[in-house]
Each structure stands twice: as structure tokens, then as C-alpha cells.
Amino acid sequence: MVRINPFIAVLRGEEPERIPIWFMRQAGRYLPEYHKMRQGRSIQEMCSDPSLINEVTKQPVNILGVDAAIIFSDIMVPLEAMGFEITFREGVGPVVSNSIKEKPDMTGITPFHEKNLKYPIRESITRFRENNPGVPLIGFTGGPITLLSYATKGSADRDLEITKNVMYTREGTYLEALDMISEMIVSYAKLQISAGVDAIQIFDSWAGSLSPYVFEKYVDRSLRIVLESLKDTGTPIIYFGTGLSGLLDQITKLNFDVLSMDWRVRLSKVRSMTRGKFILQGNLDPRVAATPNYLQETKNILEDIGEDPNFIFNLGHGVIPITPPENLRSIVNYVHSFR
Ligand code: CP3
């Protein structure tokens, strides 16, 4: 019998031979092997070279033994194709110089077209597929509120302070930008799907800063457009955010396949609050993953989820740079031998 990869098995609704695991932001700065390749290159340069992308994407599969790769890129890449001017500041992250806060009329911002994409995302996915048969590949996009918050404030707006202000003082601008970003998410996801990814994760990292009312009024419409437009592709869609526990009634009305939660809630509680609708992914605290207590906390999560086969182990947010790779490797081994 051919053994099917556990990540793929769970996405198909089949019983996996072991619990699948991968880590958000698994390609990156906690790995000495990544630093080596990054030396003398900007993140934009890294994202421009399909052979580097291939190697960096594969590193965590080889080094940690995770069950899936995530294509190396950044959520800001397609915003650049819409005319947002982006630089990556060392130690800070992406900065947008022509943000909506600075330029509320959005001159120079256009709908997304693949032809304006500076980065070889299609080629990189195709190449990874060819070089790594049997390794599941996850594509991704930022989520509507997270991308909109970068476009609005011009830098990380974790509690959405500036974004909420624009939402209510310039509703027209907000809705226009939200619709353009929703269309971009659809096109950008379709591009990756047609190139061969096995799933799409939507990183809506800051969505949990919204009240359920605001989420329902402003974000729900965007997510519905995205889900409806991607339905025919049959590709599993993973939704991730931090602080989503208070939005579960709203999220349960949406037809994602997988819901990726942060560490602030027990997954068994999420399971009952979402009435078993989703495959669950999560939810080890990345700060704990970087401490000596990482296996105890891994065990807590696994015992809480029990025999539930609709589960993919992950962190509750991205790997932080101080994490010893050794910790992640032993988490993988522990999860793989748990059942
Ligand atoms: O392994 C992977 O997950 C693949 C690649 C990936 C990157 N960014 C590469 C990257 C993914 C999935 C992302 C998503 C991303 N980018 C998010 C959503 C997830 C999250 O962490 O909340 C956000 C908000 C961003 C925006 C961003 N890009 C920030 C805040 C930063 C700087 C700080 C940081 O967290 O690394 C980046 C730069 C960036 N994107 C790096 C990497 C590997 C750092 C690169 C470097 O300095 O070499």
C-alpha cells in the first residue's frame, strides 16, 4: 500500500497514519542554514530567485522533518504589484511609503495583475513541485484585514489602531481598498493553485483585534468573496489569525476547510464552539516553543485534542528567531510518535 502523506490525508478527510505537523514561518531566521543563504542578500532578493526559494522552502522539511513545505515569499509581495511601494527594514519588517494614511486618494494603486508581479512565484512553485515530488506544498496570502492594515498604516498595526480609524472616518476609501485587496487575494491564490500548491493558507494575523460586530460588517464580506471565488478549485483553504476565540460564531459561518488558532484557547473548546466544522490547526505558543518547556506544552495540546483525526499540529503563530531548531525537531518527533 502506498503511504499517503499525513498532511494530505487530513486535508482529504482520511485517517492519517500519524499526526501531521508543520510550523508557520518555518523557513527563516532561526535556522543557521537560512542565515547562510540570506547573507549579503535582501529579503526582496531572496524572493526573486527561484533556486534560492526552492532551497529555503525545502530546508525545514530536511532539517526538521515537517510534513509540508510553505513556499518562501512574503504577504507583501502582491501588494507591491498593486502599486504599494514597499521596503523591508531590518528588524522592523515591511514599510509602505505610499500608505492610505499618507495618500487617502490611492493614486497609483491599481487592481492586481500577475503581469505586474515582480517576483517569480509561479515559476518557484512549478520548480519546487518538479524537484520535490511527494512533498506537500502550501501556498499563502495575507488576509484582508492584515493586508489592509499594512496598506493603511504603512507598517505593522497589530491592534489595528490606525486601520479602525480609517474604517470609520473614510468608509468609502476603506471599502474600495478592501474590495481591491479581496480581488487580489483571489487572483493571487488562483495563480498559486494553478502552479500546483496543495493548500492555501490565509494569514490574517491581526483579525483578532476586531470586535465580532466589526468583523461581521467589514471582514466577513471579503472572506465570503474569497471563499466563493476559490470554491471551484477544490483546494483546501486554511484560515489563520491570532486572538480569534471571540470571533468563532462569525468564523463558523464561513466555509474554510482548516482553522488555525493561536495558543490562547484549548482546541477542544474550539472544536465544540465550531461544532466540528473545521479541521483544526495549532496551537503551541511560539514563545514556549523557544523555552525548555516545549515538550510539556506539546503534550498538553495533544492530550487535549485526543483521538480527533481532523487535526494538524502547528504553532499558534510564527516561529520566533531565538527558537533553537533542536526544539522544533524534537517537537516533530514527539508529535509523530504520539498516537
Ligand atoms: O516559512 C514561511 O512561513 C514562509 C515565508 C513567509 C514570510 N513571511 C517570509 C519572511 C510567510 C508565510 C510570511 C508571512 C508574513 N509576513 C506575515 C503573516 C504571518 C505573521 O507572522 O503574522 C506577516 C505579518 C508578514 C510581514 C512581515 N514580513 C514582517 C512583520 C517581517 C519582519 C519580521 C518577521 O516577522 O520576520 C517580514 C519579513 C520576512 N518575511 C522575513 C521572512 C523569512 C524575515 C526575513 C529576513 O529578515 O531574512
Residues whose N, C-alpha, C, O or C-beta is under 5 A from the ligand:
A	BS01	CP3	M24 R25 Q26 A27 G28 R38 I43 I70 I71 F72 S73 D74 I75 V92 G93 P94 F203 S205 G318
